[in-house]
């Protein structure tokens, strides 16, 4: 009798599981997969109830699929020819099947003809002064805009001052497939500056020589790359991750040197969101300009990637790249600062630390390599001291403060 009950329960349980829609990350979600949005707002579907490696949607749950375009000249669309709109509401039936307007479609029919395109929208608001502009990066869905992150851009210097993004507590369930995503930007943001060309290593050598009146780069020196303020690893789905390849999200960062510790910081921030199992607000930004000695060593020059004259210069190389990690639940935070200059010596470092280093008191950030200059010298500060040391006249960070952000579940190694 008990065996009969157990067998009946087992069949019922399997049927319930199979009744949901389950999309396999590796098999179903390639670079052309549509935006998968909640049915009641303009946010991506939650992965809270999904297993790692899949996107689980409950039976009869309403979601929205979208294949957005960034320009009117290149229209995106669904693979299924009878779906004329670029955004549809769909009800999960089971497995990989969805109902749209009383007709059943396989998820493979709902792929986009080419990868969803991201774009930017200006808010018309200033963020850190009169020459700055707050811009949203995301996807235009009919009349709605699905924002992935925001950017505070200095229009005069042609440099992003900071970004703001939410890192999900489900970040370990992120879709992890690599594909080439070309960089993009609006020409209006950078004017006559050829951003692509500015980052080419041979052009960096020419620009630095023009500024310093001497050769700077040689075979032993590393070059500057497009350092992403919002990382691919901060976002869950492939279209979101693709949106990080926007020049408004790039700053000059030393590549073969200075990147190791920054990558470690990004990993530790994501691990913190995973440990807390709740979203974190992460701000990432720049401060001051890196300077190098000119030909005769009597003066230092601020470095730019675009330089024709003192009146025609843009994309300064930042001296500092920083993160502020804020937990809205506890209202606790910490600032993480990296010195973006691998050519310093240990005797120089103290003068570049602008607020008291508290990394040793923040368990999830106290890693041994953080003070290695060639890997990116890194230190930490509490938020008030960071704001003071980095001269924020108007703070972009939440006013509610609850102390230093630590992880009680952290285990070293």
Buried (B, 14 or more C-beta within 10 A) or exposed (E): EEEEEEEEEEEEEEEEEEBBBBBEBEEBBBBBBBBBBBEEEBEBBBBEEBEEEBBBBEEEBBBBBBBBBBEEEEEBBBBBEEBEEBBBBBBBBBBBBBBBEEEEBBBEBBBBEBBBBBBBEBEEEEBBEEEBBBBBBBBBBEEBBBBBBBBBBBBEBBBBBBBBBBBBBBBBBBBEEEEEBEBBBBEEBBEEBEBEEBBBEEBBBEBBBEBBEEEBBEEEBBBBBBBBBBBBBBBBBBBBBBBBBBBBBBBBBBBEBBBBBBEBBBEBBBBBBBBBEBBBBBBBBBBBBBBBBBEEEEEEBBBBBBBEEEEEBBBBBBBBBBBBBBBBEBBBBBBBBBBBBBBBEEEEBEEBBBBEBBBEEBBBBBBEEBBBBBBBBBBBBBBBBBBEBBEBEEEBBBEEBBEBBBBEEBEEE
